[in-house]
Amino acid sequence: MYIKYLLLLYLGLGKKTIDKLLSHFGTEMTILHKLSDDDIEAVVGDKIAQNIIKARDGKMHIVEGGGGVYGKVE
């Protein structure tokens, strides 16, 4: 399975939440790779921050796609 970056959209975040994060921090790569856990939590709360942190740490459970079926995050 090849996963280089798991973008915010695929973490189950809505457009408003993504826009809020981007307006505070600039880019998805900054959010996913450079911010402290506390920085993210201060903007979007604990539950969403934990999902971002799990993805960043490679602990997000991902079901592979294939054969015309998309993969998904659980």
Summary of the structure (lengths in Angstrom):
residues: 74
radius of gyration: 12.6
end to end distance: 15.8
largest distance: 40.2
contacts: 164
relative contact order: 0.18
helix: 54%
strand: 8%
